[in-house]
Amino acid sequence: MAKRIPTIAGILILLGGLVAGVVLVNSRQGLVTKAGPTASPKNVKISNKGSNTFTVSWTTDTPVTGYLRYSEDPAKITTPAGDIRDQISGSSQGYTNHYVVVSGLNADRTIYFKIGSGSQTYDDNGKPFQTRTGPQVIAPAENVVNGKVLGADGSTVNNAIVYVEVEGGETLSAMTNSEGTWKLNLALSRDSKGAVLTYDPETALISIFVESGISGTATAITNTGKAKPVPDIVLGKNQTFVETTTASTTEAAETATKSSGFKNITEEATTTALAEATESASTVISNPAINGEMIATSSPEFRGKINAGTTIKITVHSALEMTQVIKADKDGNWKWTPPQGLEPGVHTLTLEYTDENNVFQKVVRTFTVLAAEKTAGLPAFTATPSATITATPSATLTATPTAKMPATTSGTLTDTGTFSLTMLLGVLGVLMVIFGRVSRDWWKD
């Protein structure tokens, strides 16, 4: 019995090592899988596109420095551009709201860029982001609109990004100052072809989205006749400042406002009071017709039917959010094609509008863009040259689910340790077995 002690001890040591290894592996894996705040860019938006400038903005979970590197050559993206606040102060600081203005560009050129956020650089799923400057145009007279952003407690909100779209135009943006006020020039609005936008100075619809990072978001709808100033916008609310035409409609709007209490935007994701993710009797989406529909083209033509003349804010949630305010024709038909191709994978289409009772409605539809090798036999639903769109597509507007963008630098990734620990334990096990056998032979001798 005494001669077997080393072998038994070796086995016990081996078992103890295996148990400790399993505990260590599981504990390290548990630490790795816990989700936490990151510096990864979210809600990436392009705005203020002109003949020699554009603006890129995004948010992060934690305060980090933000910048761009850009170029006309996709192989040499090296020119830096910092956050406008850092350019003013002369030093880099951390923000959760990032706002970079690129200027001094050539007209009518494609510009490629990557986003620097914290210690890493991000691109659009393995390729650079890109946008295009507009052609040279004769600038019309200024038409400055302004407003103020407030917190839920009535305090002023500094450094919030205000995105503004005039009906048919691409996105403009501005940041609020220390007093919570913002202003921008609607005369800079362009259509999707880069031409100066023509709009009614009194009745054109204006869609506004406010992004204040961790402080929250807000949306508002007004018109050009009620934008000097726009009534105060409060974070966490959907607000409509468009004047109604009849007393009965006004009363209905006031009743809807009081009963909804301007629902918090995050609450609307689960409430049925605003009819989210459903279609009313007057709203039909014919493409994509059902949730999860497979679409065999990167440039689908979305279309449907609604009450004649209804103004719709339509959004596709992709790596770069694409939003446009459009209007249904006299027969209630609407159609729209995103200005940029969509990557293969799952996307979300959102329609937002005010119905005939002046009640805010939101319809959500998911669809999947197939990779080229999987598209055989499926309809493409690509926009045809004869397609007529009441309003032209633009860049981005609304806050949406996080864009997934792989970092182009290696960064610092936490190793789960599974492979290395397993190999180590295996070697220890073999050594223990050899030790036990040698010890037993030695003991016998």
TORTOR-901208 format. One record per residue: x, y, z of N, C-alpha, C, O, CB in turn; residue in one letter. Coordinates in steps of 0.1 Angstrom, whole numbers, plus 5000, padded with zeros to 4 digits. Atoms other than C-alpha are relative to their C-alpha. Glycine has a CB too. Example, Ala and Ser with C-alpha at 12.3 -4.5 7.8 and 13.67 -1.06 7.14 Angstrom:
BEGIN
500949885000512349555078500950125000501950125007499050005012A/499149895000513749895071499250115008499750225009500450054986S/
***
This chain:
BEGIN
500849885000500050005000500950135000500650224993499150005012M/499249884999502850245009500750034987500950154984501149975010A/499449975013504450194974499150074991499650134981500549874994K/500949945010501350334957499850155004499150224996498749935000R/500349864996501350664976500450114990499650194987500750035013I/499649905010503350864950499050014988498750114983501449984994P/501050015011500950744922498750075004498150144996499849864995T/501349944995497850834942500250155002499350234998499649935013I/499849854999499351174951500150074987499550184986501350025008A/499949935013500151244915498650014994498350124988500849914991G/501449995006496551164905499250115007498550185001499349865002I/500749904992495251384933500450144995499650234994500249995015L/499449875004497551674922499450034986499050144983501549994999I/500649985013496351624886498650045000498250134993500249874991L/501449964999492751634895499850145006498950225001499249905009L/500149864995493251944916500450104990499750214989500950015012G/499649905010495052114888498950024989498650134985501349954993G/501149995009492252024864498850085005498350174998499549864996L/501149924995489552164887500450155001499550234998499749945015V/499649865000491552484893500050064986499650184985501450015007A/500049945013492052524856498650034995498450134988500749904991G/501449985005488352484848499450125007498850205000499149885003V/500549884993487552744875500650124994499950224992500349995015V/499349885006490152984861499450034986499250154983501549985000L/500549985013488952934826498650065000498350164993499949884992V/501449954999485252994835500050145006499250225001499149915009N/500049864995486053294856500550104990500050214990500950015013S/499549915010488053454828499050024989498950134984501449954995R/501049985010485453384803498850085005498350164997499549864995Q/501149924995482853534826500350145000499450234997499749955014G/499649865001484853854828499950054986499650174984501450015006L/500049955014485153874791498750024994498550124987500849904991V/501349995007481553824782499150105007498050135001499349875001T/500849904994480254094805500050124991501150174988500550045015K/500149885009478954384784500350125008500050135020498650014993A/499749874993480154734793500150114990500050094978501249995008G/499949885009480455084779501349984991502349934995500150135008P/498950015010482755104748500250144993499350234994499749894990T/499749885008484355374726499649984986499950064978501550035001A/500450035014482855214695499050114996498050145003499449864999S/500949905005481155484674498549944997498449844992500550064987P/501450035003477355474673499350124994499750234995499349965014K/500949895006474655674654500950094991500850214992499450085012N/499149935009477155774627499150084990498350014984501049914993V/500849925010475656064606500950094993501950154998498950075008K/499349905008476856274578499050124997497850094994500549944986I/500949885002475456634575500850114994502050104992499450045013S/499449875005476156984561500949974988502050034986500950065011N/499250035013477356844527499950124991498850174988499449874993K/499949895009478457124505501149974989501549864988500450135007G/499150025011480857184476501449975005502349924998500050114991S/498650024995483957184499500049965014501049985021500850134998N/500150034986482757064533499049895002498049874995499750125008T/501050094995480856794552500349985015501450015020499949874993F/499850034985480356704589499649865003498749804998499050105008T/500250144995480556364606499850015015500650075022501149904996V/500250004986479056314640499649855004499149774997498850095004S/500450144994478556004663500050015015500450125020501149904995W/500050014985478155904699500849885005501049784997498550005005T/499450124993480055674723499449995014498950085020501650025000T/500550034987479155514756500850085011500250125021500049855003D/499149934990482155674774500650124994500850124982501049905005T/499449885006483856004770501449964995502349925002500250115011P/498750025006486755964746500350114989499450184986500049864993V/499749915011488556174720499549954987499549834985501650035000T/500550045013487156174685500650084989500850204990498550015000G/499449935012488656254651499749924987499249814988501550035002Y/500050075013488656164614501350004994502250084996498950074991L/498949995010491256074589499349984986498549894984501149895002R/500749995013490156144553500950024988502150064990498950105000Y/499249985012491356154517499149984988498149914989501349915000S/500650045012490256144481500549874995499949804986500250114989E/499450135004492455834478499749905011500249915022501650024998D/500450104990490955534496501249925005501149865016499049904994P/498950074995494455384499500950085008501950035014500849954988A/499249914992495955684516499250105009499150225007500950094991K/500949924991493555804543500850045012500849975022498749915004I/499149954990495856014564499750145005500250175016501450004994T/500249864996494656374566499150005013498049955012499450084989T/500849994988493356444602499150115001499350224995500950005012P/501049894997490356644613499549975014498949875017498950014989A/500450024986489556694650498650065003498050124994501050075009G/501349944995486356774669500150155000501150205004499749945014D/500049855001485357134665500350065014500950175014498750054995I/499749954986485557184703501550005003502150095009499249935010R/498650014998489157064703500850104991501850154995500549854997D/499349905008490057284674499950145006500850225004499350014986Q/500149874993488757584694500950015012501650115014498550035004I/499249994987490457494727501449974998502350015006499449905009S/498650035003493657364711500549885007501749855006500850125004G/499650124993493657044732498949904998497749934997500350035015S/501050115002491956704728499449975013500049965024500749884994S/500750034988489256624753499049884997498849854985499250125005Q/500950115002486856334758498550045000498150125009500249905011G/501549975001483156354748499349874997499849774993499850114989Y/500950115005480256114743499350044988498749964981499049975012T/500549945013478956344715501250054992501950134997498950115003N/498849965008481456384687499550074987498550034981500849884996H/500449925011481256644659501250064993502050144998499150125005Y/498849965008483956684632499650064987498850004979500949874998V/500349935013483756934604501349994991502450034995499750155003V/499050015010485856864573499850114990498750124984500149864994V/500149895009486557164551501250014991502149934992499850145007S/498949995009488857284523500149894989501249874984501250015008G/500050115009487757004500499850054985499450164983499049905004L/500349975014487456994462498549974997498049885003500949924990N/501450035003483957014447499849884992500749844984499550134993A/500550125008482156714433501149895000501449844990499750054986D/499050114998484656454447499549915010498849945020501450065003R/500350104990484256134466501150005011502350005007499949864994T/499149994989485856154500499949875009498849835012499850135009I/500050124992486855844520500550045014501450125015500949894993Y/499649974986487255854558499849885009499049795007499250125005F/500150094989487755654589499850085013500250195014501249905001K/500349934988486655744624500949955011501149835014498549975005I/499250034988489055764653499250035012498750145014501350094999G/500849994988487355704686500849935011500949815012498649934998S/499150054989489555664717501349964993501950044986499349885007G/498750045004492555454709499949924987501049874982500749915010S/500150085012491155274678499450084988498850194990499149885003Q/500649945012490155354642498949904995499249784994501150034990T/501150085004486855234628499650034985499850144981498850025009Y/500449995013485655174593498649944998497949905007501049944990D/501350055003482455054575500149864996500149834984499350094989D/500050155003482654674577501249974991500949904981498749964995N/498850045008486154644563500450104989501450084982499849874995G/499749905011486054944539499850145006499050155015499249974987K/500249874995486255314544498650054999497950014989501050104993P/501249925003483255534549500250094988501450124985499550085013F/499849915011482555754520498850104998497750065002500349934987Q/501049905003480656064510500550084988501650064983499650095012T/499649925011480656304481499750155002498650185006499449954987R/500249854999481056684480499150044988499149974978501350085000T/500949955011478556874459500750084990501850124992498850075006G/499549915010479057074428500050155005499450185014499249994986P/500049864997479857444429498650064997498150044986501150084993Q/501349935002476657654433500050145004500950185011498849925007V/500149864995475658014437499150005012497949965012499450094988I/500750014987474658044473498850115000499050224997501050035012A/501249914999471158194479500250095013501150075021498749935000P/500049924987470458454506499849925012499149825012498950114999A/500150084988470758334541498649995005497850085003500950075011E/501350024994467758194559500349935013500149805014499049924991N/499650064987468858134595498849975009498050055011501050105007V/501050044991466657934618500749975013501949945013499149884995V/499350024987467357884655499049945010497849935008500550135005N/500850054990466057734687500849975013501950015014499349874995G/499450034987466857604722499649865004498549815002499650105011K/500250144995467257254737500150005015501050065021501149904994V/500150014985466257184773500049865005499549774998498750085005L/500150134994466556894796498649985006497850075006501149985011G/501350034995463556724812499750095012498550125015499949865004A/500249924988464156944843500050154996499950245005501149975010D/500049865004464157264822501350074999501450184995499250085010G/498649945001467957314823500450014985499949934977501049925008S/499549995014469757424791501049884998501749845007500750144998T/499150115004471657154772501150054991500850104980499149884993V/498849965008475157224760500549894992500549774996501150065010N/499350105008476957044732499049894995499549784991501149935007N/500950105007473856864719500050034985500250144981498550025005A/500049985014473756804682498650004995497849914998500849884993I/501349985006470756924663500049984985500750054978499450155004V/500150035014469956764630498750054994497650035000500149844998Y/501249935006467556954607499949964985500949974978500150155002V/500250035014466056844574498750084995497750075001499849854998E/501149945007463857064552499449904990500249824984500450144993V/500750105008461356864532500749994986500850094979498550034998E/499350025013463256724502501550025000502250004990499450084990G/498649974999466656824514500949915008500349835016500250145006G/499150084992469756664529500250065014499750175016501349984993E/499949974985470656684566501050125002502150124997500449895008T/499149904994472057004582500149975015499349905020499450144997L/499850024986473357014617500750125007501450205000500749875003S/499449904992474557244645500149955014499449855018499350144999A/499950044986475657214681499550115009499650235005501549975004M/500549904991474057394710501250065008502249995011498949945010T/498949934992476157644730499649985015498749915019500150154996N/500250014985476357684768498650055005498250015016501050085007S/501349954996472957854768498949904994497749934995499750144995E/500950105005471357554750499450044986498549984981498949985009G/500549955012470757754718500749954988501949924989499950165000T/499450055012471457654682499550094989498450144990499749854998W/500549935012471157814648500849944988501949904989500250155001K/499450045012471857714612499350074988498250124989500049854998L/500449935012471357844577499349904990499949824984501150074992N/500850095009468557664557500450024985500149934977498550025002L/499749985014469857824525501149914996501449894984500550154999A/499050105003472657564527499449874996500249774992501049995011L/500650135003470157284521500249974985500050064976498550015003S/499950055013470757074490499249884998498949815008501549984996R/500750135003468856794473501149894998502349924999499150014988D/499150115001470456454467500950014988501949944988499249874999S/499149985012472056574434500950115003501850154994499150034988K/499149904996473756854452499650144995500350244997501349984993G/500549875005471657134437499450075012498950015022498949984989A/500649924990470357424459498549965002497849964992500250154998V/501450044998467057314475499150114999499350225004499949935014L/501149905000463957504466498949955009498449845008499550014985T/501050044991461357504493499150135003499650245001500649955013Y/500949894996458357714505500550065013500749995023498649955001D/499449934988459657974531499050005011499450045022500450134996P/501050004989456457944551499449875004499049855015498950104996E/500850134997454957594548500949884999500349775002498849994991T/499250125002457857354540500249935014500550005024501350034994A/499850074987458057084567501549995004502349974995499449864998L/498650014995461157074589499949895010499149895020500550135006I/499850114991462156754607501250025008502350055003500049864993S/498849974991464456794638500249885009499349825014499750135008I/499650114991466356534657501150055009502150115003500449874993F/498949964991468456614688500749885006500049795012499450105011V/499250114994471256384699500950075011501750155008500849934990E/499249944989472756464734500749895007501049905019499150075009S/499150114994474756144740499349935011498149895010501350065004G/500650074988474155994774498850085006498150025015501149975010I/501149924995471756274782498649984994497650015000500350154999S/501350045007469156154757499850064987500750134982498950045009G/500349955013467456244725498650075000497950065010500149894989T/501449945002464356434712499850014985500750024977500050145007A/500449985014462456474680499050125000498250145010499449884993T/501049905002460356764667499750024985500650004977500550145007A/500449965013458456864636499450145000498550175008498949894994I/500549875001457757214626500050044985500149954976500850115008T/499949965014457657424594500850134999501150195009498550014993N/499149895002459657704579499450135005500150225008500350024985T/500649884994457057954591500050015015499750115020498650014995G/500050004985457557854627501449955004501549865012498949915005K/498650044997461357824629500950115004502150105004500649934988A/499149884997462558174639499450075013498950185012500150104989K/499350124997462758054666499149885000497849895000500750005014P/500750124998461657694668499649995015500550035023500849874996V/500350014986459757644701501049905007501649825001498649945002P/499050074992461957494729499749854998498649804999499950035014D/500050145001462757124723500549945013501549975018500849954988I/499650064987462856904754500549864998499849784991498750005010V/499550135001464956594757499049895005498449925015501449995007L/500850104996463056274759498650014995497749934999499949995015G/501449985005459956404740500050004984501050034978499550135005K/500349985014458456384705499050125000498050115006499449874994N/500849885000457056724698499650054986500450034976500750125007Q/500549955013454956874669499650145002498750175010498849914995T/500349864999454857244664499350054987499150174986501350085002F/500749965012452957244631498650055003497949985010500049884990V/501449944997449857464633499049924992499149894980500050154996E/501250075006446557284625499150104993499250224996499349925010T/500849915008443957434602498650015005497950115001500049954986T/501449994995440657364620500049985015500949935021499149894993T/500150014986439457394655499949865005500549825015498850085005A/500250144996438357024657501449935000501649855009499049934991S/498750075001441856914646500950055011501649975017500650024986T/499249954989443457144671499649935013500549905021499850155001T/500450074988441356994699500549865001500949815011498550015001E/499550145000442256644688501550005003501949915010499749944986A/498550004998445956734688500350035015501249975021500750114991A/499849964986445656894723499749885009500449855018499250125004E/500450114992443856584736501149894999501549835009498749944995T/498950105002446556354721501250035007501949955013500349984985A/498849954993449256564736499949985014500849935021500350154997T/500150014985447856564771499949855004500549825014498750075004K/500150144997447056194770501349934999501649835007498949934992S/498750075002450456084757501150065009502049995013500550014986S/499049934992452356334779501450004993502450015000500249925013G/498750005008455056344751500849885005501849905012500750135002F/499350124995456155984757501550014997502050064987499449884992K/498550015002459855934763500349914988499649814986500649955013N/499750085012461455804732500449865003500049774995501250074992I/499750144997462855494749498849925004498849805003501150005011T/501250074996459455414763499249964988498449864988499250095009E/500850035012457955414728500449874994499649814986500250114990E/499650135005459955104720499149895004499049784998501449975003A/500850104995457554904741498550035001497749945004500549965014T/501449974998454355094743499249984987499749984976499950155004T/500950015012451355034720499250124998498450134988499149875002T/500849885002449855374725500250074988499350144982500250095012A/499749935013451655514695500049904988500549944978501350075001L/500150095011451055204674501349964993501349954981499050054990A/498750035006454755124669499949854995499349775001501150025010E/499950135006455554824647498749944995498649824994500749915010A/501250045005452054804635499650084988500150194986498949995010T/500549925011450154914604498550045003497749955006500249934987E/501449964999446955114606499349974987499949934977499850155003S/500850035012444155064581500450084988500250044977498550015003A/499749915011445455354561501549994996502050074988499750145004S/498650015003449155244561500349864995500149765002500850045013T/499550135005450554974539501450014995501750104988499049954988V/498650015005454154874532500049884990499849774995501149995011I/500150115009454254674500501449944997501549834992499450044987S/498750055000458054634500500950075010501150195009500650024985N/500250154997459254484523498649975005498150045014501049955009P/501450034997455754324526499849945014498849965020499449914989A/500250074987456454124557501450025008502450055002499749854999I/498849994992458954134586501049884996500549774994499749995015N/499050105003462153944577500149974985500849874981499749885007G/500050035014461553954539501450014994502250104998499150104992E/498750015007464553854518500050094988499150084979500449864996M/499949915011465654124493501349984993502449985000499850155004I/498850045007468154044466500750124992501150104981499649904989A/499349885006469554394459500550095011499850105022499150074990T/499549904990471654644478499350144999499650225007501550014999S/500749885002469554924464498549984998497950004987500650084988S/501450025001465954834471499150124999499550235004499549915012P/501049895000462955054463498949975010498149885008499450024985E/501050014990460855084494498750074995498850184989500450055014F/501249935005457155164486498849955008498949855015499849974985R/501250044993453755154500498850104998498950184988500250005015G/501149925002450455334504499550065013499549995024498849934993K/500549934988449055584529499050104996498750114984501250065008I/501049895004446555874531500750104991501950134993499550065012N/499549915010447056104502500650135006500050195015498950044990A/499349884996449556394508500649995014501250095019499050105001G/499350024987450856244541501550024999502149974990499649865006T/498549994999454356354551500549895008500149875020500350145005T/499550114993456456064561501550025002502250074993499849874992I/498650014998459856044577500449865000500049785008500550075014K/499650145003461455724564501549985003502350064999499749964986I/498650034996464655574579500449864998499649775001500150045015T/499450135001466855284571501149995009502050085009500449964985V/499050014990468955174600501149904994500949784993499549945013H/498950075006472355064585501350055007501250135016500150014984S/498749954994476055134592500050155001500450215010501249954993A/500349865001475255484581498550024999497949974990500750084989L/501549985000471655584590499650094988500350194986499550055013E/500549925011469755714560498650035002497749955004500249924986M/501449954997466655924565499650104990500450184985500050065014T/500549905008464456134543498550035003497849945007500149964985Q/501449964999461256324547499450004986499850084977499850145007V/500650015013458956234517498550035002498050035013500349874994I/501449974999455356304509499349904990499749894978499650144996K/500850095008452756054495499350094989499050204991498949935008A/500649935011451256154461498550015002498049975012500349934986D/501449974999447656244454499249875001498049875006499550074988K/500750134998446755864453500549935012500049825015500349924988D/499550064987448555794486501249914998501749855008498949925006G/498950095002451455614470501350075004501550195002500149964985N/498749954997455055664482501049904996500849784997500150045015W/498850085003458455524472501350075003501350195002499949954986K/498749944997462055574481501149905000500949785004500050075015W/498850095001465455424474501150075008501450185006500449974986T/498949944992468355484499501150054990501449994980500649905009P/498949945009471155704484501249924999502049944990500350145005P/498950095000473755444493499649855001498649825007501050045011Q/500350155000473855064488500149955014500850005023501049934991G/500050074987473054844518500849885000500949804991498549975004L/499250124999475354584531499149885002498049895007501050015012E/500850134997474154214532499849995015500750035024500849884995P/500350014986472454144565498650055003497950094994501050065009G/501349954995469454244586500050155002500950215007499649935013V/500249854999468154604584498650035005497749945005500350074986H/501349964995465254794598499550124992500350224991500050035015T/500749895007462855024579499050065010498249995016499349964987L/501049944991460955284600499350114993499950204986500850065013T/500849895005458155514590499450075011498950015021498849954990L/500649924989457055804612499250114993499750184984501150065009E/500949905006454156034604498950045010498749975020499449954987Y/501249964992451156214619498849974992498650014981500150155004T/501250055007447856054610498950114998499250235002499449885006D/501149905003444556224600499550065013498850165012498949934992E/500549944987443756274637501150075007501050115019499549885009N/498849934994447156444643500649935011501249995020499550145005N/499350084990448456154663501249944994501249894983499049895005V/498750065005452056044659499949854999499449785008501150045010F/500050145002452455704644501449954995502150034989498949964989Q/498750055004455455484639499949854996499349775003501050015012K/500150145005455755164618501449954997502250024991499150004987V/498750065001458754934619499949874992499149794995500649985014V/499950125008459654664594501449964998502350044994499350024986R/498650055002462754444593500049934986499049884981500349905011T/499750075012464254294561501449964999502350015007499650094987F/498650055001467354114550500550024986499949974976500149855004T/499349995014469654204521500949894999501849865007500850144999V/499250125002471153894507501350034994501450124986499249904992L/498749995007474753844497499849964985498849894982501149925006A/500250025014475253824459499849854996499049824988501250054992A/500050145003475753444459498749935004498449825001501149935005E/501250064995472353384476498850064994497750044999500050025015K/501249935005470053594454499349934989498349994984500550134996T/500750075011469153344427498649975002498249925012500849874996A/501550035000465453334420499250095008498050075009499849865005G/500749914992464553614443499850144993500750184986500750025014L/500349875007462953944432501050115006501350115018498650055002P/499049904996465354244433499350125006499850185015500950044989A/500749884996462854524438500950124999500950215008499449985014F/499149895002465454764425499250124994498350104985501249964991T/500749885006464355124417500350004985501449994981500550135007A/499949985014463755174380500250144996499850235004498849934992T/499749865004464755484360498750084999498750205001500650014986P/501249925001461055574356499350035014498350105014499049924992S/500649984987460355564393500050155004501050225002500849925011A/500149854995459155904407499950005015499149935021498850064993T/500049984985459956004442499650145003500250244998501449975005I/500649874997458056294457501150095006501150215003498849995009T/498949924994461056404477501349924999501249804999499750045015A/498850075003464656324473500749955012500550005023501050084992T/499350064988466856104496501150095005501650184998500549874997P/498949924994469256254520500949915009500849795008499450125008S/499150084991471756154546499349955012498349885010501250095004A/500550074989470956064581499350105010499450225009501149935008T/500749924991468756184609499849945013500349995023498650054994L/500550054987467355964636501049915007501849855001498749934998T/499250094992468955784665499549864998498249834999499950045015A/500350135003468955414658500949905007501849945014500049984985T/499150104994470355084669501550024996501850074985499549864997P/498649995002474155064671500549954987500149834984500749945012T/499450055012476055044639501249915004502049955012500550114991A/498950094997478554744640501150034990501050004978499549864999K/498949965008481854864627501349945005501749975016500250154998M/498850064994484954644631501250105000501350184991500449884991P/498949924999488054824643501149964990501349844987500650015014A/499050035009490754854617501449995006502449945000500150114989T/498750034993493554854643499749895010498649855013500450135008T/500250124992494254564665499550035014498849955020501449935002S/500549964987493554754698500649915010501549835009498550004999G/499750094989493754574731498849915003497849965008500550085013T/501150104998491554264732500449915012501549865013499849934987L/499850094989491154054763500049864996499049824989498950025011T/499950145005492253694757499249925010499449935022501549965000D/500850084991489853444771500949905007500549845017498949934993T/499150094994492753214778499749854999500449775005500250035014G/500550135000490852904770501049904994501349804999498749994992T/499150095007493352754745501349985008501849875009500350054986F/498750014994496552834764499949935013500849855016500550145003S/500250074987495152714798499849854997500349765005498950065008L/500250145003493952394782501349934996501549825001499049994988T/498750065004497352324766500949985013501549885014500750084990M/499250014988499052394799499649895009500449815014500050135008L/500650114991496752164819500349864994500649775001498550025002L/499750135006497251894793501449965002501749845005499750014985G/498650034997501051914796500249965014500949865017500950124996V/499950034986500751914834499549865002500149785010499350105009L/500650134998498551604832501049894995501249795002498749994992G/499050105005501051414810501249995009501649885012500550044986V/498950004991503851514833499749925013500549855018500550145003L/500450074988501951394863499949854998500349775007498650055005M/500150155003501251054847501449944999501649845005499249984987V/498650055001504951014838500650005014501349905017500850094990I/499449994986505951124873499449885008500249825016499650135007F/500550114992503550874888500549864996500949785005498549994999G/499550135005504750584866501549985005501849885009499949994985R/498650014996508450664873500149985014501049905019500850134995V/499950014985507850704910499649865004500249805013499050105006S/500450144996506050364911501149904997501449815004498749964992R/498950095004508950194892501150025010501849925014500450034986D/498949974991511450364914499749945014500649885020500250155002W/500450064986509550254946500149855000500549795010498550045003W/499950155001509449894933501449965002501849865008499449954987K/498650034999513149904929500650025014501850005016500850084990D/
***
